[in-house]
């Protein structure tokens, strides 16, 4: 697991918390921000995994 994957997981967690807070407070804007942040986190995790695979393949 590299830094991008860790950062991505953190964003996913932060986004989920933001989404749930938005649900609890009936704040649609916070919900959407949370979902977007989760998507960004998933993309970072995928990129990190891709980098790891390419490093292993080049060895």
N, C-alpha and C positions, 0 to 999 in steps of 0.2 A: 504494500500500500504506500503510495507516494503522497506528496503534499497536496496535489490537486484533488486526489480522492478524499483526503481528510477534510480539506476546505469545502468540497462539494457536499459531503455528509453533514458538515456543520450548517451549511446553508439550507439543506433539506430539513433539518431539525428546526432551525430558526423559522423557516417558512411555515412549517406545520404548526408551530406555536402561534405565529402571527395569524394564521388562518383560523385556528381554534378561538383565539381571543376575539377575532372579528365576528365569529359565529356567536360567541357568548354575549358580545355587546351589540349585536345586530348591525355591525359596521361592514357593509359590502366592500368598501374600498380596501379595508385591511384584509378581508378574505382573499380578494383578488391579488393583492400584493404578496400574500403568503403563498398562493398557488404559483405565482410567477417565480418567486424565490426558490420554491421547491423544484421547479423545472430547470432553473439555472443550476441548482445543485446537482440534479441528475445529469445534466450535460457535462458538468465538471468531473463528476465521477466517471462518466463514460470516457471522457478525454484522458483522464488519468490512467484508466485501465488500458486504453489504446497505447499510450506511451509505454506502459509497462510491457505490453505484448511486443511492441517493436524493439524494445531494449533486449528482451529475452531472445527474440528471433535473430538479432544481430550478433549474438554471442557465439 
